[in-house]
Amino acid sequence: MWLKTYLGIGRERPLWAHVVSDLMAHTVTEEEGARDARRRSNTFLQHWKPKKSVLPKDLKAMMKVAEKYGLRQEGLAYTRAAMRNMPMWDNVHTDEKCMKRLTKRSGATRCLLVNHDAKTVGDFEDLAKGLQSGKHKPTKRCTCNDCEKMIVEKGCSDPHRCWTKAKQILDLLPPKWDPRNRHPEDYEETERRSAIEAAKGEEGVDVFDRRITTKGGVAETFRIFTSGAQPSNESLETSMLETQETETVATDGACENNGFANARAGAGVYVGAGSERNVSIRVPQNMEQTNQVGEAVASLLAT
């Protein structure tokens, strides 16, 4: 339970979790990523790993539990709030070599860290927006209001340089983790409400829940009992195409010997008599052989 609490990010994160992060951050060797300890916030969200041999007993146990149960971030889509709360320095979903090259010690990286106190993806996104100001000029001598504000309030000597560096680092994020992109969260609730409204008055009609966004903060993006290759970091587009045409399709899944070791599941889609689009298949053996899986596979085949 306290491992999940440690994974959380934000104002509600307890003091002890910040202390743990500081302890871990100071055990990393110079060869590890995020060389400046101030850039390290969470070993599960960044590339760097603590030196386990010097960790206190309780922290060793926490790391062991995470490794034993395959703890990692896994999901089809996430909320923009979760994306923005992820650490940007040494972000685990970026290319480590590119991150090291872009964040090596320089005036810009020091200013981002010290003067701007930029730590999260959201911090970097907000800074990069300075480049989009209509009155901003791409030069150190720009006198637009946004540049003047950065100079006075943050003590930044070159806002354009810092905004540019922030965008370059932000651009390392893969599509699924980039809050600037379009994501299922942007439309799936509206589409679901529309589908429910359209189905009112129709007997025997259940609206299929197509929402795939993992709700909650950063802690809720983690899963245990994971295995195999890392999930894709490409962004999914699941929006329904609007059309005046409707089509009724029947889907079903079944399983022989359901609940037993020799269970065999199947899935089928029926479009109409003699239709070439009618299909029935055996559920692949590498998938769980149950009625529910058969029904899910059938729904997938019908899309």
C-alpha positions, -999 to +999 in steps of 0.1 A: +000+000+000+028+024+008+044+017-025+013+030-043+014+061-020+050+067-030+041+066-067+018+095-063+028+129-075+014+163-065+003+183-034-013+153-017+020+133-017+031+128+019+063+142+033+079+108+038+076+101+001+096+132-007+122+121+019+125+087+003+130+103-032+158+124-018+175+094-001+173+074-034+184+104-055+217+108-036+227+071-040+230+075-078+265+074-093+277+100-118+273+075-146+236+072-140+211+095-157+199+129-143+233+136-128+221+166-108+202+152-078+178+181-080+165+166-113+156+133-097+122+129-082+110+093-087+130+062-098+099+046-112+092+076-135+127+083-146+156+064-162+179+065-131+181+037-106+193+040-069+222+020-056+202-007-037+232-019-016+233+014+003+195+019+008+178+014+042+162-020+048+126-007+042+135+009+009+152-022-003+121-041+005+099-016-015+122-019-045+121-057-043+083-058-042+081-035-072+105-058-092+088-090-080+054-080-091+063-064-124+054-028-115+053-005-145+031+021-162+007+004-186-025+016-202-040+025-236-045+062-228-040+086-198-055+119-186-037+151-195-034+158-158-014+126-153+008+134-183+015+170-170+024+157-135+051+133-149+087+145-143+102+159-174+139+156-165+151+121-174+115+111-182+113+073-184+094+073-217+119+094-236+151+083-254+177+082-227+206+092-250+187+121-265+176+133-230+212+132-218+224+152-248+197+179-245+199+182-207+237+184-202+249+212-180+244+246-196+231+280-188+197+271-202+193+239-182+205+256-150+181+285-155+152+261-161+160+242-129+170+270-106+152+302-118+121+286-133+119+257-109+108+235-139+104+199-129+072+184-145+060+180-180+034+206-172+061+231-162+079+226-195+047+228-215+038+261-199+073+275-206+073+264-242+041+283-248+061+315-245+074+308-280+038+311-293+032+346-282+024+368-311+046+397-300+076+376-291+107+379-312+132+349-313+161+368-298+177+375-264+168+412-268+131+407-272+112+432-252+077+416-253+056+416-221+062+378-216+099+382-218+100+412-195+079+392-170+103+363-170+133+386-165+117+405-136+099+377-118+122+347-125+156+364-129+159+348-163+186+365-185+174+349-217+137+338-218+138+329-255+167+305-248+149+288-219+116+285-238+134+270-268+152+245-245+120+236-228+103+229-261+132+208-273+131+186-242+093+184-244+096+172-280+113+141-267+080+128-253+063+100-273+028+107-286+010+089-259+027+110-232+027+144-249-001+166-234+000+189-264-015+161-286-051+151-291-060+122-268-091+100-263-099+120-231-107+150-254-138+133-270-147+100-255-170+113-227-189+135-252-193+106-277-205+083-250-232+108-239-243+111-275-245+074-280-266+069-248-289+097-259-293+081-294-301+047-279-329+060-257-362+044-265-347+014-283-355-019-265-327-043-258-299-019-268-269-016-246-244+011-254-208-003-256-184+016-233-156+025-256-137+047-231-101+037-227-086+065-207-071+055-173-086+079-149-068+094-119-033+107-114+002+093-120-002+066-093-032+051-112-012+046-144+008+018-127+000-018-130+014-050-114+018-085-127+030-071-161+053-090-184+067-090-219+076-061-241+069-025-231+035-013-243+034+010-273+038+047-267+019+056-298-013+077-293-046+059-301-073+076-321-107+060-311-131+087-321-162+075-339-167+088-375-200+106-378-222+093-406-259+093-415-258+055-421-264+030-393-258-008-394-269-035-370-243-062-363-246-091-340-216-103-320-211-132-295-185-152-278-187-187-264-165-211-245-166-249-244-156-263-209-155-227-195-135-226-163-115-257-170-080-263-182-092-276-215-115-247-222-117-235-258-133-201-267-146-187-299-159-154-313-184-146-340-198-116-360-230-118-380-237-090-404-264-106-425-274-138-444-247-147-469-226-116-461-189-120-468-183-100-436-197-128-414-169-143-394-162-169-367-128-177-352-112-196-324-097-173-297-059-176-300-044-200-275-021-173-261-053-155-248-074-165-218-101-190-229-133-177-214-168-164-225-158-129-217-127-129-238-147-144-267-172-116-264-145-090-263-127-105-294-160-105-312-166-068-305-131-061-317-137-080-350-169-061-356-152-027-355 
